[in-house]
Amino acid sequence: MTGGELSGPRVIVTPFELRDYMLLLRWLIVASLIVVALFAVFQIGLIDTMIEVDRTYLSTLVTLVFLGATVHCGVSAVTISRALNVARRIARTIRKSPTNFRINENGDVTVGDGMVLPAGVLTDHVRNVIVKARNPSGEPLDHSLLMHALADQLRSRLQVGVFIVDALPKVGLVGTVIGFILMLAPIRGIDSFDPLTLRAAMADMSSGMATALSVTLTALIGSIVLKLQYYFLEIGTIELHSLIAETTDMYVVPALQAEAA
């Protein structure tokens, strides 16, 4: 397989790369279930009821944030899946010829007899390790700091999702508190116990309770489903990081140390 074949566009993947799309397939399954669930609750009128009873409109806000975060999960799933595909091709190329790691005049990383590695997260890390190896300090080559920096870079893609997952239950709690305030406020205005006054007060109290339950339920369900989606993304990110660490420790670093000896 030549460098041009490796760096060219790939639409159909090999059987070895099919598992790299498991992350995307998992997200598609969850997204499909979300669409079906939204259609079902819309058909039975729960969405209209939620909008009608929620006087704070927090349920609508939570729903919009949830849908936006789901789209973000989908985009991140595609990005991480592509990065895994490229990283696995790069790792297989390095395993076939784990010698003569160089950076050419164009900034590309070459291995073996000059085979150019395709652009990717693993190639970028190998380039950084090669640059670090050019500045020997008399100690064994250690790329642990580079791996920590890479881990932080990969985790940064998930920080938005982690914040949203953590914030949704708190928004639900705020909705609960506001709902109870709306529920208890009519009691202060009761100055007589005639049936009409009590009926109006009970209606206002029911509206406040409905608001509290609507926001709480929406926030909790949204948080749980988003937690599942970002858990899948975390698994893919950990797999990508582990692949880069394994390839670098087993093939790149020993080859660079042997050349420097």
C-alpha positions in Angstrom: 0.0 0.0 0.0 1.5 3.3 -1.1 1.5 6.6 0.7 -0.9 8.1 -1.9 -3.4 5.3 -1.2 -3.1 6.0 2.5 -3.6 9.7 2.2 -6.4 9.6 -0.4 -10.1 9.9 0.5 -11.7 6.8 1.8 -15.4 6.3 1.6 -15.8 2.6 2.1 -13.8 1.2 5.0 -12.2 -2.2 5.4 -13.7 -4.8 7.8 -11.0 -3.9 10.3 -12.4 -0.3 10.4 -16.0 -1.2 10.7 -15.9 -1.3 14.5 -14.7 2.3 14.5 -18.1 3.3 13.4 -19.8 1.6 16.4 -19.6 5.0 18.2 -21.6 6.6 15.4 -24.0 3.7 15.2 -24.7 3.9 19.0 -25.5 7.6 18.7 -27.8 6.9 15.7 -29.7 4.3 17.7 -30.1 6.7 20.6 -31.1 9.6 18.2 -33.7 7.3 16.5 -35.2 6.4 19.9 -35.4 10.1 20.8 -37.2 10.9 17.5 -39.7 8.1 18.1 -40.2 9.2 21.7 -40.8 12.8 20.7 -43.2 11.7 18.0 -45.1 9.5 20.5 -45.5 12.2 23.2 -46.5 14.7 20.5 -49.2 12.3 19.2 -50.7 11.8 22.7 -50.6 15.5 23.4 -48.0 15.6 26.2 -45.9 18.3 24.5 -48.9 20.6 24.2 -49.8 19.9 27.8 -46.3 20.6 28.9 -46.2 24.0 27.1 -49.6 24.8 28.5 -49.0 24.1 32.2 -45.4 25.4 32.4 -45.8 29.0 33.3 -42.0 29.5 33.5 -41.2 28.1 30.0 -38.3 26.3 31.5 -39.5 23.0 30.1 -39.3 24.5 26.6 -35.8 25.8 27.3 -34.6 22.4 28.6 -36.0 20.7 25.5 -34.2 23.1 23.1 -31.0 22.7 25.1 -31.4 18.9 25.0 -31.9 18.9 21.2 -28.9 21.2 20.7 -26.7 19.0 22.9 -27.9 15.9 21.0 -26.8 17.5 17.7 -23.5 18.3 19.3 -23.1 14.7 20.3 -23.8 13.6 16.7 -21.2 15.9 15.3 -18.7 14.8 17.9 -19.5 11.2 17.2 -18.7 11.7 13.5 -15.5 13.5 14.4 -14.2 10.9 16.8 -15.2 8.0 14.5 -13.2 9.6 11.7 -10.3 10.2 14.0 -10.4 6.5 15.1 -10.5 5.3 11.5 -7.5 7.4 10.5 -5.6 6.5 13.7 -6.1 2.8 13.1 -4.8 3.1 9.5 -1.8 5.0 10.7 -1.1 2.5 13.5 -1.2 -0.4 11.0 1.3 1.4 8.8 3.6 2.1 11.7 3.4 -1.5 12.8 4.4 -2.7 9.3 7.5 -0.5 9.2 8.4 1.0 12.7 11.7 2.6 11.6 13.2 5.8 10.3 10.6 8.2 11.7 11.3 11.6 10.0 9.6 15.0 9.3 10.1 16.0 5.7 10.5 19.5 4.4 6.7 19.8 4.0 6.1 19.0 7.7 4.7 15.5 6.9 5.7 12.5 9.0 7.4 9.7 7.1 8.2 6.1 8.2 10.2 3.3 6.8 11.4 4.0 3.3 9.7 7.4 3.1 6.0 6.5 3.4 4.0 9.6 4.3 1.5 9.2 7.2 -1.9 10.7 6.6 -3.0 13.7 8.6 -4.6 12.7 11.9 -4.3 13.0 15.7 -1.9 10.1 15.9 0.4 11.7 13.2 0.4 15.0 15.1 1.4 13.2 18.2 4.2 11.3 16.5 5.4 14.6 15.0 5.6 16.1 18.5 7.5 13.1 19.8 10.0 13.3 16.9 10.6 17.0 17.6 11.1 16.3 21.3 13.6 13.5 20.4 15.7 16.0 18.5 16.4 17.9 21.7 18.0 15.1 23.8 18.4 15.9 27.5 20.5 12.8 28.3 17.5 11.0 29.7 15.3 8.4 28.1 12.7 9.9 25.8 9.5 10.5 27.8 6.3 11.6 26.1 4.1 11.4 29.1 3.6 15.2 29.2 2.6 15.1 25.5 0.1 12.4 26.3 -1.4 14.4 29.2 -1.7 17.4 26.8 -3.4 15.2 24.2 -5.8 13.8 26.8 -6.8 17.3 27.8 -7.3 18.2 24.1 -9.5 15.2 23.5 -11.5 15.8 26.7 -12.1 19.4 25.8 -14.6 18.2 23.2 -16.7 16.8 25.9 -16.7 19.7 28.4 -19.7 21.3 26.9 -21.7 18.1 27.2 -20.5 17.5 30.8 -21.6 21.0 31.8 -25.0 20.6 30.2 -25.6 17.2 31.8 -24.7 18.6 35.2 -26.7 21.8 34.7 -30.0 20.2 33.5 -31.0 18.7 36.9 -30.2 22.0 38.6 -32.5 23.8 36.1 -35.1 21.2 37.0 -34.6 22.0 40.7 -35.1 25.7 40.0 -38.3 24.9 38.1 -39.4 22.8 41.1 -38.8 25.7 43.5 -40.6 28.2 41.3 -43.5 25.7 40.9 -43.9 25.4 44.6 -43.8 29.1 45.0 -46.5 29.4 42.5 -48.4 26.7 44.2 -48.2 28.2 47.7 -48.7 31.8 46.7 -52.5 31.6 46.4 -52.8 30.4 50.0 -51.8 33.9 51.2 -54.6 35.5 49.3 -57.4 33.4 50.8 -59.5 35.6 53.0 -62.6 33.5 53.1 -63.5 29.9 52.8 -66.4 30.1 50.4 -66.4 27.4 47.6 -65.6 29.9 44.8 -62.5 31.3 46.5 -61.2 27.8 47.5 -61.8 26.6 43.9 -59.8 29.4 42.4 -57.0 28.9 45.0 -56.9 25.1 44.2 -56.7 25.9 40.5 -53.7 28.1 41.0 -52.1 25.6 43.3 -52.6 22.8 40.7 -51.0 25.0 38.1 -48.0 25.6 40.3 -47.6 21.9 41.0 -47.9 21.1 37.3 -45.2 23.6 36.5 -42.9 22.0 39.1 -43.5 18.5 37.9 -43.2 19.4 34.2 -39.8 21.1 34.5 -38.4 18.5 36.8 -39.5 15.6 34.6 -38.2 17.2 31.4 -34.8 18.1 33.0 -34.3 14.6 34.5 -35.1 12.7 31.4 -33.0 15.1 29.3 -30.0 14.7 31.6 -30.2 10.9 31.7 -30.4 10.6 27.9 -27.6 13.1 27.3 -25.5 11.3 30.0 -25.8 8.1 27.9 -24.8 9.9 24.7 -21.7 11.6 26.2 -20.8 8.3 27.9 -20.5 6.7 24.4 -18.4 9.7 23.3 -16.1 9.2 26.3 -15.6 5.6 25.4 -14.6 6.5 21.9 -12.2 9.2 23.2 -10.6 6.8 25.6 -10.1 4.3 22.9 -8.5 6.9 20.6 -6.2 8.0 23.4 -5.2 4.4 24.3 -4.5 3.6 20.6 -2.2 6.6 20.4 -0.4 5.8 23.6 0.1 2.1 22.7 1.4 2.9 19.2 3.8 5.5 20.5 5.1 3.5 23.4 5.5 0.2 21.5 6.9 1.5 18.1 7.7 5.2 17.9 9.7 5.8 21.1 11.8 2.6 20.9 12.7 3.4 17.3 13.7 7.0 18.1 15.7 5.8 21.1 17.5 3.2 19.0 18.5 5.9 16.4 19.8 8.2 19.2 21.9 5.5 20.8 
